[in-house]
Amino acid sequence: MNSWMGNSKQSLVLSWGPPVRIASDGSTGEIYIYENSTVIYNTVRYNHSMFYIDKGGDIYFWRTESGPVPARQINLYIR
């Protein structure tokens, strides 16, 4: 994932496809959220990859998160 640092959102979308959610980063940028899910023993687990993109369109931070909550409900603030 570190290889995405400094790359453009256009190259991200060309490689990963459109995100399932785009949100504000709380400043002048955005967060592109990608999600996949797995089901284990009748329990859904969501895996999120989040790319923080500055106003110039470059990725400046990323993080991943897994849990029982889909992308539309996750907390997006940097921890």
PyMOL Python script that loads the backbone (N, CA, C, O; Angstrom):
from pymol import cmd

cmd.read_pdbstr("""\
ATOM      1  N   MET A   1       0.822  -1.201   0.000  1.00  0.00           N
ATOM      2  CA  MET A   1       0.000   0.000   0.000  1.00  0.00           C
ATOM      3  C   MET A   1       0.867   1.266   0.000  1.00  0.00           C
ATOM      4  O   MET A   1       0.457   2.294  -0.539  1.00  0.00           O
ATOM      5  N   ASN A   2       2.050   1.199   0.595  1.00  0.00           N
ATOM      6  CA  ASN A   2       2.910   2.384   0.604  1.00  0.00           C
ATOM      7  C   ASN A   2       3.273   2.840  -0.807  1.00  0.00           C
ATOM      8  O   ASN A   2       3.579   4.014  -1.014  1.00  0.00           O
ATOM      9  N   SER A   3       3.244   1.942  -1.763  1.00  0.00           N
ATOM     10  CA  SER A   3       3.596   2.321  -3.136  1.00  0.00           C
ATOM     11  C   SER A   3       2.582   3.300  -3.733  1.00  0.00           C
ATOM     12  O   SER A   3       2.864   3.935  -4.750  1.00  0.00           O
ATOM     13  N   TRP A   4       1.411   3.426  -3.114  1.00  0.00           N
ATOM     14  CA  TRP A   4       0.401   4.375  -3.612  1.00  0.00           C
ATOM     15  C   TRP A   4       0.660   5.802  -3.148  1.00  0.00           C
ATOM     16  O   TRP A   4       0.089   6.739  -3.706  1.00  0.00           O
ATOM     17  N   MET A   5       1.496   5.986  -2.152  1.00  0.00           N
ATOM     18  CA  MET A   5       1.763   7.326  -1.637  1.00  0.00           C
ATOM     19  C   MET A   5       2.311   8.214  -2.757  1.00  0.00           C
ATOM     20  O   MET A   5       3.277   7.848  -3.427  1.00  0.00           O
ATOM     21  N   GLY A   6       1.690   9.386  -2.957  1.00  0.00           N
ATOM     22  CA  GLY A   6       2.115  10.332  -3.973  1.00  0.00           C
ATOM     23  C   GLY A   6       1.532  10.080  -5.354  1.00  0.00           C
ATOM     24  O   GLY A   6       1.654  10.924  -6.241  1.00  0.00           O
ATOM     25  N   ASN A   7       0.901   8.932  -5.547  1.00  0.00           N
ATOM     26  CA  ASN A   7       0.266   8.649  -6.835  1.00  0.00           C
ATOM     27  C   ASN A   7      -1.062   9.401  -6.948  1.00  0.00           C
ATOM     28  O   ASN A   7      -1.592   9.898  -5.955  1.00  0.00           O
ATOM     29  N   SER A   8      -1.578   9.475  -8.147  1.00  0.00           N
ATOM     30  CA  SER A   8      -2.812  10.224  -8.388  1.00  0.00           C
ATOM     31  C   SER A   8      -4.045   9.359  -8.171  1.00  0.00           C
ATOM     32  O   SER A   8      -3.995   8.132  -8.249  1.00  0.00           O
ATOM     33  N   LYS A   9      -5.153  10.041  -7.896  1.00  0.00           N
ATOM     34  CA  LYS A   9      -6.407   9.317  -7.761  1.00  0.00           C
ATOM     35  C   LYS A   9      -6.816   8.684  -9.081  1.00  0.00           C
ATOM     36  O   LYS A   9      -7.486   7.651  -9.094  1.00  0.00           O
ATOM     37  N   GLN A  10      -6.419   9.295 -10.190  1.00  0.00           N
ATOM     38  CA  GLN A  10      -6.734   8.721 -11.499  1.00  0.00           C
ATOM     39  C   GLN A  10      -6.063   7.357 -11.666  1.00  0.00           C
ATOM     40  O   GLN A  10      -6.682   6.414 -12.158  1.00  0.00           O
ATOM     41  N   SER A  11      -4.797   7.253 -11.254  1.00  0.00           N
ATOM     42  CA  SER A  11      -4.110   5.961 -11.376  1.00  0.00           C
ATOM     43  C   SER A  11      -4.714   4.931 -10.425  1.00  0.00           C
ATOM     44  O   SER A  11      -4.755   3.741 -10.738  1.00  0.00           O
ATOM     45  N   LEU A  12      -5.183   5.390  -9.260  1.00  0.00           N
ATOM     46  CA  LEU A  12      -5.849   4.489  -8.314  1.00  0.00           C
ATOM     47  C   LEU A  12      -7.127   3.921  -8.932  1.00  0.00           C
ATOM     48  O   LEU A  12      -7.353   2.712  -8.893  1.00  0.00           O
ATOM     49  N   VAL A  13      -7.956   4.786  -9.496  1.00  0.00           N
ATOM     50  CA  VAL A  13      -9.220   4.343 -10.087  1.00  0.00           C
ATOM     51  C   VAL A  13      -8.969   3.450 -11.301  1.00  0.00           C
ATOM     52  O   VAL A  13      -9.702   2.485 -11.514  1.00  0.00           O
ATOM     53  N   LEU A  14      -7.959   3.753 -12.089  1.00  0.00           N
ATOM     54  CA  LEU A  14      -7.635   2.892 -13.232  1.00  0.00           C
ATOM     55  C   LEU A  14      -7.220   1.497 -12.783  1.00  0.00           C
ATOM     56  O   LEU A  14      -7.507   0.510 -13.461  1.00  0.00           O
ATOM     57  N   SER A  15      -6.545   1.416 -11.641  1.00  0.00           N
ATOM     58  CA  SER A  15      -6.080   0.130 -11.130  1.00  0.00           C
ATOM     59  C   SER A  15      -7.138  -0.620 -10.317  1.00  0.00           C
ATOM     60  O   SER A  15      -7.322  -1.822 -10.510  1.00  0.00           O
ATOM     61  N   TRP A  16      -7.836   0.071  -9.412  1.00  0.00           N
ATOM     62  CA  TRP A  16      -8.765  -0.560  -8.481  1.00  0.00           C
ATOM     63  C   TRP A  16     -10.225  -0.458  -8.921  1.00  0.00           C
ATOM     64  O   TRP A  16     -11.078  -1.174  -8.396  1.00  0.00           O
ATOM     65  N   GLY A  17     -10.520   0.419  -9.871  1.00  0.00           N
ATOM     66  CA  GLY A  17     -11.904   0.662 -10.253  1.00  0.00           C
ATOM     67  C   GLY A  17     -12.496   1.757  -9.388  1.00  0.00           C
ATOM     68  O   GLY A  17     -11.799   2.333  -8.552  1.00  0.00           O
ATOM     69  N   PRO A  18     -13.786   2.055  -9.580  1.00  0.00           N
ATOM     70  CA  PRO A  18     -14.408   3.117  -8.781  1.00  0.00           C
ATOM     71  C   PRO A  18     -14.569   2.691  -7.322  1.00  0.00           C
ATOM     72  O   PRO A  18     -14.849   1.524  -7.046  1.00  0.00           O
ATOM     73  N   PRO A  19     -14.394   3.628  -6.386  1.00  0.00           N
ATOM     74  CA  PRO A  19     -14.576   3.303  -4.966  1.00  0.00           C
ATOM     75  C   PRO A  19     -16.054   3.110  -4.642  1.00  0.00           C
ATOM     76  O   PRO A  19     -16.927   3.580  -5.371  1.00  0.00           O
ATOM     77  N   VAL A  20     -16.320   2.417  -3.544  1.00  0.00           N
ATOM     78  CA  VAL A  20     -17.713   2.250  -3.115  1.00  0.00           C
ATOM     79  C   VAL A  20     -18.227   3.500  -2.403  1.00  0.00           C
ATOM     80  O   VAL A  20     -19.435   3.702  -2.283  1.00  0.00           O
ATOM     81  N   ARG A  21     -17.305   4.334  -1.935  1.00  0.00           N
ATOM     82  CA  ARG A  21     -17.696   5.562  -1.242  1.00  0.00           C
ATOM     83  C   ARG A  21     -16.596   6.596  -1.415  1.00  0.00           C
ATOM     84  O   ARG A  21     -15.409   6.272  -1.389  1.00  0.00           O
ATOM     85  N   ILE A  22     -17.007   7.841  -1.592  1.00  0.00           N
ATOM     86  CA  ILE A  22     -16.083   8.975  -1.598  1.00  0.00           C
ATOM     87  C   ILE A  22     -16.587   9.939  -0.540  1.00  0.00           C
ATOM     88  O   ILE A  22     -17.761  10.312  -0.538  1.00  0.00           O
ATOM     89  N   ALA A  23     -15.695  10.345   0.365  1.00  0.00           N
ATOM     90  CA  ALA A  23     -16.082  11.245   1.445  1.00  0.00           C
ATOM     91  C   ALA A  23     -15.049  12.351   1.582  1.00  0.00           C
ATOM     92  O   ALA A  23     -13.954  12.260   1.027  1.00  0.00           O
ATOM     93  N   SER A  24     -15.397  13.389   2.319  1.00  0.00           N
ATOM     94  CA  SER A  24     -14.468  14.474   2.607  1.00  0.00           C
ATOM     95  C   SER A  24     -13.432  13.997   3.623  1.00  0.00           C
ATOM     96  O   SER A  24     -13.736  13.175   4.487  1.00  0.00           O
ATOM     97  N   ASP A  25     -12.214  14.514   3.515  1.00  0.00           N
ATOM     98  CA  ASP A  25     -11.187  14.205   4.519  1.00  0.00           C
ATOM     99  C   ASP A  25     -11.236  15.193   5.680  1.00  0.00           C
ATOM    100  O   ASP A  25     -10.365  15.169   6.549  1.00  0.00           O
ATOM    101  N   GLY A  26     -12.235  16.052   5.702  1.00  0.00           N
ATOM    102  CA  GLY A  26     -12.377  17.035   6.766  1.00  0.00           C
ATOM    103  C   GLY A  26     -11.647  18.330   6.477  1.00  0.00           C
ATOM    104  O   GLY A  26     -11.701  19.277   7.261  1.00  0.00           O
ATOM    105  N   SER A  27     -10.963  18.362   5.343  1.00  0.00           N
ATOM    106  CA  SER A  27     -10.247  19.565   4.922  1.00  0.00           C
ATOM    107  C   SER A  27     -10.626  19.834   3.469  1.00  0.00           C
ATOM    108  O   SER A  27     -11.810  19.965   3.159  1.00  0.00           O
ATOM    109  N   THR A  28      -9.656  19.917   2.587  1.00  0.00           N
ATOM    110  CA  THR A  28      -9.957  20.209   1.183  1.00  0.00           C
ATOM    111  C   THR A  28      -9.823  18.983   0.279  1.00  0.00           C
ATOM    112  O   THR A  28      -9.959  19.092  -0.940  1.00  0.00           O
ATOM    113  N   GLY A  29      -9.559  17.823   0.869  1.00  0.00           N
ATOM    114  CA  GLY A  29      -9.379  16.608   0.081  1.00  0.00           C
ATOM    115  C   GLY A  29     -10.534  15.647   0.214  1.00  0.00           C
ATOM    116  O   GLY A  29     -11.603  15.995   0.716  1.00  0.00           O
ATOM    117  N   GLU A  30     -10.302  14.429  -0.245  1.00  0.00           N
ATOM    118  CA  GLU A  30     -11.338  13.404  -0.188  1.00  0.00           C
ATOM    119  C   GLU A  30     -10.747  12.067   0.224  1.00  0.00           C
ATOM    120  O   GLU A  30      -9.530  11.880   0.230  1.00  0.00           O
ATOM    121  N   ILE A  31     -11.624  11.152   0.566  1.00  0.00           N
ATOM    122  CA  ILE A  31     -11.234   9.797   0.921  1.00  0.00           C
ATOM    123  C   ILE A  31     -11.939   8.848  -0.039  1.00  0.00           C
ATOM    124  O   ILE A  31     -13.163   8.878  -0.166  1.00  0.00           O
ATOM    125  N   TYR A  32     -11.168   8.013  -0.707  1.00  0.00           N
ATOM    126  CA  TYR A  32     -11.718   6.981  -1.585  1.00  0.00           C
ATOM    127  C   TYR A  32     -11.709   5.682  -0.793  1.00  0.00           C
ATOM    128  O   TYR A  32     -10.667   5.251  -0.300  1.00  0.00           O
ATOM    129  N   ILE A  33     -12.879   5.064  -0.676  1.00  0.00           N
ATOM    130  CA  ILE A  33     -13.026   3.858   0.132  1.00  0.00           C
ATOM    131  C   ILE A  33     -13.390   2.676  -0.752  1.00  0.00           C
ATOM    132  O   ILE A  33     -14.364   2.705  -1.504  1.00  0.00           O
ATOM    133  N   TYR A  34     -12.574   1.638  -0.636  1.00  0.00           N
ATOM    134  CA  TYR A  34     -12.810   0.384  -1.348  1.00  0.00           C
ATOM    135  C   TYR A  34     -13.176  -0.667  -0.315  1.00  0.00           C
ATOM    136  O   TYR A  34     -12.701  -0.636   0.820  1.00  0.00           O
ATOM    137  N   GLU A  35     -14.027  -1.595  -0.724  1.00  0.00           N
ATOM    138  CA  GLU A  35     -14.542  -2.584   0.228  1.00  0.00           C
ATOM    139  C   GLU A  35     -14.681  -3.946  -0.439  1.00  0.00           C
ATOM    140  O   GLU A  35     -15.077  -4.057  -1.599  1.00  0.00           O
ATOM    141  N   ASN A  36     -14.348  -4.968   0.320  1.00  0.00           N
ATOM    142  CA  ASN A  36     -14.744  -6.321  -0.050  1.00  0.00           C
ATOM    143  C   ASN A  36     -15.217  -6.994   1.226  1.00  0.00           C
ATOM    144  O   ASN A  36     -14.899  -6.549   2.329  1.00  0.00           O
ATOM    145  N   SER A  37     -15.959  -8.041   1.073  1.00  0.00           N
ATOM    146  CA  SER A  37     -16.494  -8.711   2.260  1.00  0.00           C
ATOM    147  C   SER A  37     -16.305 -10.212   2.143  1.00  0.00           C
ATOM    148  O   SER A  37     -16.207 -10.773   1.052  1.00  0.00           O
ATOM    149  N   THR A  38     -16.259 -10.833   3.299  1.00  0.00           N
ATOM    150  CA  THR A  38     -16.180 -12.289   3.386  1.00  0.00           C
ATOM    151  C   THR A  38     -17.233 -12.758   4.376  1.00  0.00           C
ATOM    152  O   THR A  38     -17.622 -12.021   5.282  1.00  0.00           O
ATOM    153  N   VAL A  39     -17.677 -13.961   4.198  1.00  0.00           N
ATOM    154  CA  VAL A  39     -18.628 -14.566   5.125  1.00  0.00           C
ATOM    155  C   VAL A  39     -17.975 -15.801   5.719  1.00  0.00           C
ATOM    156  O   VAL A  39     -17.582 -16.721   5.001  1.00  0.00           O
ATOM    157  N   ILE A  40     -17.867 -15.807   7.033  1.00  0.00           N
ATOM    158  CA  ILE A  40     -17.298 -16.943   7.749  1.00  0.00           C
ATOM    159  C   ILE A  40     -18.281 -17.349   8.832  1.00  0.00           C
ATOM    160  O   ILE A  40     -18.624 -16.555   9.708  1.00  0.00           O
ATOM    161  N   TYR A  41     -18.726 -18.585   8.761  1.00  0.00           N
ATOM    162  CA  TYR A  41     -19.700 -19.094   9.738  1.00  0.00           C
ATOM    163  C   TYR A  41     -20.905 -18.165   9.886  1.00  0.00           C
ATOM    164  O   TYR A  41     -21.299 -17.814  10.998  1.00  0.00           O
ATOM    165  N   ASN A  42     -21.477 -17.777   8.761  1.00  0.00           N
ATOM    166  CA  ASN A  42     -22.665 -16.920   8.703  1.00  0.00           C
ATOM    167  C   ASN A  42     -22.459 -15.518   9.272  1.00  0.00           C
ATOM    168  O   ASN A  42     -23.429 -14.842   9.614  1.00  0.00           O
ATOM    169  N   THR A  43     -21.210 -15.079   9.375  1.00  0.00           N
ATOM    170  CA  THR A  43     -20.904 -13.732   9.857  1.00  0.00           C
ATOM    171  C   THR A  43     -20.194 -12.974   8.740  1.00  0.00           C
ATOM    172  O   THR A  43     -19.202 -13.452   8.190  1.00  0.00           O
ATOM    173  N   VAL A  44     -20.706 -11.787   8.408  1.00  0.00           N
ATOM    174  CA  VAL A  44     -20.098 -10.963   7.361  1.00  0.00           C
ATOM    175  C   VAL A  44     -19.003 -10.106   7.977  1.00  0.00           C
ATOM    176  O   VAL A  44     -19.193  -9.484   9.022  1.00  0.00           O
ATOM    177  N   ARG A  45     -17.862 -10.086   7.314  1.00  0.00           N
ATOM    178  CA  ARG A  45     -16.740  -9.245   7.731  1.00  0.00           C
ATOM    179  C   ARG A  45     -16.363  -8.369   6.540  1.00  0.00           C
ATOM    180  O   ARG A  45     -16.138  -8.869   5.438  1.00  0.00           O
ATOM    181  N   TYR A  46     -16.295  -7.058   6.771  1.00  0.00           N
ATOM    182  CA  TYR A  46     -15.975  -6.093   5.723  1.00  0.00           C
ATOM    183  C   TYR A  46     -14.512  -5.672   5.845  1.00  0.00           C
ATOM    184  O   TYR A  46     -14.024  -5.391   6.940  1.00  0.00           O
ATOM    185  N   ASN A  47     -13.834  -5.633   4.726  1.00  0.00           N
ATOM    186  CA  ASN A  47     -12.442  -5.189   4.662  1.00  0.00           C
ATOM    187  C   ASN A  47     -12.410  -3.901   3.845  1.00  0.00           C
ATOM    188  O   ASN A  47     -12.847  -3.872   2.694  1.00  0.00           O
ATOM    189  N   HIS A  48     -11.889  -2.838   4.450  1.00  0.00           N
ATOM    190  CA  HIS A  48     -11.858  -1.530   3.812  1.00  0.00           C
ATOM    191  C   HIS A  48     -10.419  -1.091   3.560  1.00  0.00           C
ATOM    192  O   HIS A  48      -9.540  -1.266   4.403  1.00  0.00           O
ATOM    193  N   SER A  49     -10.205  -0.521   2.386  1.00  0.00           N
ATOM    194  CA  SER A  49      -8.954   0.161   2.062  1.00  0.00           C
ATOM    195  C   SER A  49      -9.334   1.603   1.775  1.00  0.00           C
ATOM    196  O   SER A  49     -10.158   1.879   0.903  1.00  0.00           O
ATOM    197  N   MET A  50      -8.723   2.525   2.521  1.00  0.00           N
ATOM    198  CA  MET A  50      -9.069   3.938   2.413  1.00  0.00           C
ATOM    199  C   MET A  50      -7.862   4.738   1.972  1.00  0.00           C
ATOM    200  O   MET A  50      -6.783   4.637   2.557  1.00  0.00           O
ATOM    201  N   PHE A  51      -8.055   5.532   0.935  1.00  0.00           N
ATOM    202  CA  PHE A  51      -6.997   6.367   0.389  1.00  0.00           C
ATOM    203  C   PHE A  51      -7.382   7.822   0.570  1.00  0.00           C
ATOM    204  O   PHE A  51      -8.434   8.257   0.100  1.00  0.00           O
ATOM    205  N   TYR A  52      -6.530   8.577   1.253  1.00  0.00           N
ATOM    206  CA  TYR A  52      -6.761   9.991   1.514  1.00  0.00           C
ATOM    207  C   TYR A  52      -6.062  10.788   0.409  1.00  0.00           C
ATOM    208  O   TYR A  52      -4.864  10.627   0.175  1.00  0.00           O
ATOM    209  N   ILE A  53      -6.823  11.642  -0.260  1.00  0.00           N
ATOM    210  CA  ILE A  53      -6.353  12.323  -1.456  1.00  0.00           C
ATOM    211  C   ILE A  53      -6.427  13.838  -1.239  1.00  0.00           C
ATOM    212  O   ILE A  53      -7.463  14.373  -0.845  1.00  0.00           O
ATOM    213  N   ASP A  54      -5.314  14.512  -1.502  1.00  0.00           N
ATOM    214  CA  ASP A  54      -5.289  15.965  -1.285  1.00  0.00           C
ATOM    215  C   ASP A  54      -5.999  16.710  -2.415  1.00  0.00           C
ATOM    216  O   ASP A  54      -6.428  16.103  -3.397  1.00  0.00           O
ATOM    217  N   LYS A  55      -6.118  18.031  -2.265  1.00  0.00           N
ATOM    218  CA  LYS A  55      -6.874  18.815  -3.246  1.00  0.00           C
ATOM    219  C   LYS A  55      -6.240  18.796  -4.630  1.00  0.00           C
ATOM    220  O   LYS A  55      -6.910  19.102  -5.617  1.00  0.00           O
ATOM    221  N   GLY A  56      -4.962  18.442  -4.722  1.00  0.00           N
ATOM    222  CA  GLY A  56      -4.294  18.319  -6.008  1.00  0.00           C
ATOM    223  C   GLY A  56      -4.509  16.962  -6.678  1.00  0.00           C
ATOM    224  O   GLY A  56      -4.086  16.746  -7.813  1.00  0.00           O
ATOM    225  N   GLY A  57      -5.168  16.055  -5.965  1.00  0.00           N
ATOM    226  CA  GLY A  57      -5.469  14.741  -6.529  1.00  0.00           C
ATOM    227  C   GLY A  57      -4.440  13.667  -6.232  1.00  0.00           C
ATOM    228  O   GLY A  57      -4.466  12.604  -6.852  1.00  0.00           O
ATOM    229  N   ASP A  58      -3.522  13.925  -5.285  1.00  0.00           N
ATOM    230  CA  ASP A  58      -2.492  12.950  -4.944  1.00  0.00           C
ATOM    231  C   ASP A  58      -2.783  12.268  -3.608  1.00  0.00           C
ATOM    232  O   ASP A  58      -3.309  12.889  -2.684  1.00  0.00           O
ATOM    233  N   ILE A  59      -2.440  11.002  -3.520  1.00  0.00           N
ATOM    234  CA  ILE A  59      -2.656  10.219  -2.295  1.00  0.00           C
ATOM    235  C   ILE A  59      -1.589  10.610  -1.274  1.00  0.00           C
ATOM    236  O   ILE A  59      -0.393  10.559  -1.562  1.00  0.00           O
ATOM    237  N   TYR A  60      -2.042  11.006  -0.060  1.00  0.00           N
ATOM    238  CA  TYR A  60      -1.106  11.409   0.981  1.00  0.00           C
ATOM    239  C   TYR A  60      -1.158  10.514   2.216  1.00  0.00           C
ATOM    240  O   TYR A  60      -0.310  10.634   3.101  1.00  0.00           O
ATOM    241  N   PHE A  61      -2.140   9.621   2.286  1.00  0.00           N
ATOM    242  CA  PHE A  61      -2.279   8.734   3.452  1.00  0.00           C
ATOM    243  C   PHE A  61      -3.165   7.585   3.040  1.00  0.00           C
ATOM    244  O   PHE A  61      -4.004   7.729   2.151  1.00  0.00           O
ATOM    245  N   TRP A  62      -2.988   6.449   3.676  1.00  0.00           N
ATOM    246  CA  TRP A  62      -3.872   5.307   3.452  1.00  0.00           C
ATOM    247  C   TRP A  62      -4.026   4.552   4.770  1.00  0.00           C
ATOM    248  O   TRP A  62      -3.207   4.677   5.680  1.00  0.00           O
ATOM    249  N   ARG A  63      -5.069   3.787   4.844  1.00  0.00           N
ATOM    250  CA  ARG A  63      -5.241   2.874   5.972  1.00  0.00           C
ATOM    251  C   ARG A  63      -6.196   1.764   5.575  1.00  0.00           C
ATOM    252  O   ARG A  63      -6.974   1.902   4.631  1.00  0.00           O
ATOM    253  N   THR A  64      -6.126   0.673   6.303  1.00  0.00           N
ATOM    254  CA  THR A  64      -7.044  -0.435   6.100  1.00  0.00           C
ATOM    255  C   THR A  64      -7.752  -0.704   7.419  1.00  0.00           C
ATOM    256  O   THR A  64      -7.259  -0.366   8.495  1.00  0.00           O
ATOM    257  N   GLU A  65      -8.903  -1.312   7.306  1.00  0.00           N
ATOM    258  CA  GLU A  65      -9.713  -1.597   8.491  1.00  0.00           C
ATOM    259  C   GLU A  65     -10.618  -2.769   8.168  1.00  0.00           C
ATOM    260  O   GLU A  65     -11.110  -2.889   7.045  1.00  0.00           O
ATOM    261  N   SER A  66     -10.839  -3.630   9.141  1.00  0.00           N
ATOM    262  CA  SER A  66     -11.770  -4.748   8.992  1.00  0.00           C
ATOM    263  C   SER A  66     -12.746  -4.739  10.146  1.00  0.00           C
ATOM    264  O   SER A  66     -12.405  -4.343  11.260  1.00  0.00           O
ATOM    265  N   GLY A  67     -13.955  -5.176   9.874  1.00  0.00           N
ATOM    266  CA  GLY A  67     -14.940  -5.237  10.937  1.00  0.00           C
ATOM    267  C   GLY A  67     -16.316  -5.579  10.414  1.00  0.00           C
ATOM    268  O   GLY A  67     -16.478  -5.898   9.237  1.00  0.00           O
ATOM    269  N   PRO A  68     -17.306  -5.515  11.284  1.00  0.00           N
ATOM    270  CA  PRO A  68     -18.671  -5.898  10.913  1.00  0.00           C
ATOM    271  C   PRO A  68     -19.484  -4.785  10.260  1.00  0.00           C
ATOM    272  O   PRO A  68     -20.666  -4.974   9.972  1.00  0.00           O
ATOM    273  N   VAL A  69     -18.863  -3.620  10.020  1.00  0.00           N
ATOM    274  CA  VAL A  69     -19.590  -2.448   9.537  1.00  0.00           C
ATOM    275  C   VAL A  69     -19.261  -2.190   8.061  1.00  0.00           C
ATOM    276  O   VAL A  69     -18.087  -2.168   7.692  1.00  0.00           O
ATOM    277  N   PRO A  70     -20.287  -1.992   7.206  1.00  0.00           N
ATOM    278  CA  PRO A  70     -20.031  -1.678   5.792  1.00  0.00           C
ATOM    279  C   PRO A  70     -19.494  -0.257   5.615  1.00  0.00           C
ATOM    280  O   PRO A  70     -19.554   0.567   6.528  1.00  0.00           O
ATOM    281  N   ALA A  71     -18.975   0.006   4.430  1.00  0.00           N
ATOM    282  CA  ALA A  71     -18.316   1.293   4.125  1.00  0.00           C
ATOM    283  C   ALA A  71     -19.198   2.498   4.399  1.00  0.00           C
ATOM    284  O   ALA A  71     -18.690   3.538   4.820  1.00  0.00           O
ATOM    285  N   ARG A  72     -20.477   2.396   4.180  1.00  0.00           N
ATOM    286  CA  ARG A  72     -21.379   3.544   4.395  1.00  0.00           C
ATOM    287  C   ARG A  72     -21.482   3.947   5.867  1.00  0.00           C
ATOM    288  O   ARG A  72     -21.968   5.036   6.172  1.00  0.00           O
ATOM    289  N   GLN A  73     -21.029   3.079   6.791  1.00  0.00           N
ATOM    290  CA  GLN A  73     -21.208   3.356   8.209  1.00  0.00           C
ATOM    291  C   GLN A  73     -19.901   3.530   8.979  1.00  0.00           C
ATOM    292  O   GLN A  73     -19.945   3.816  10.175  1.00  0.00           O
ATOM    293  N   ILE A  74     -18.743   3.370   8.341  1.00  0.00           N
ATOM    294  CA  ILE A  74     -17.495   3.434   9.088  1.00  0.00           C
ATOM    295  C   ILE A  74     -17.104   4.876   9.412  1.00  0.00           C
ATOM    296  O   ILE A  74     -17.469   5.815   8.704  1.00  0.00           O
ATOM    297  N   ASN A  75     -16.346   5.022  10.509  1.00  0.00           N
ATOM    298  CA  ASN A  75     -15.798   6.301  10.925  1.00  0.00           C
ATOM    299  C   ASN A  75     -14.579   6.592  10.066  1.00  0.00           C
ATOM    300  O   ASN A  75     -13.674   5.760   9.996  1.00  0.00           O
ATOM    301  N   LEU A  76     -14.527   7.737   9.417  1.00  0.00           N
ATOM    302  CA  LEU A  76     -13.462   8.027   8.476  1.00  0.00           C
ATOM    303  C   LEU A  76     -12.340   8.889   9.012  1.00  0.00           C
ATOM    304  O   LEU A  76     -11.377   9.146   8.290  1.00  0.00           O
ATOM    305  N   TYR A  77     -12.425   9.341  10.240  1.00  0.00           N
ATOM    306  CA  TYR A  77     -11.377  10.214  10.761  1.00  0.00           C
ATOM    307  C   TYR A  77     -10.116   9.432  11.022  1.00  0.00           C
ATOM    308  O   TYR A  77     -10.157   8.288  11.474  1.00  0.00           O
ATOM    309  N   ILE A  78      -8.966  10.076  10.727  1.00  0.00           N
ATOM    310  CA  ILE A  78      -7.668   9.442  10.960  1.00  0.00           C
ATOM    311  C   ILE A  78      -7.492   9.251  12.465  1.00  0.00           C
ATOM    312  O   ILE A  78      -7.705  10.166  13.261  1.00  0.00           O
ATOM    313  N   ARG A  79      -7.104   8.058  12.817  1.00  0.00           N
ATOM    314  CA  ARG A  79      -6.918   7.757  14.250  1.00  0.00           C
ATOM    315  C   ARG A  79      -5.472   7.879  14.643  1.00  0.00           C
ATOM    316  O   ARG A  79      -5.128   7.663  15.805  1.00  0.00           O
TER     317      ARG A  79
END
""", "prot")
cmd.dss("prot")
cmd.show_as("cartoon", "prot")
cmd.util.cbc("prot")
cmd.orient("prot")
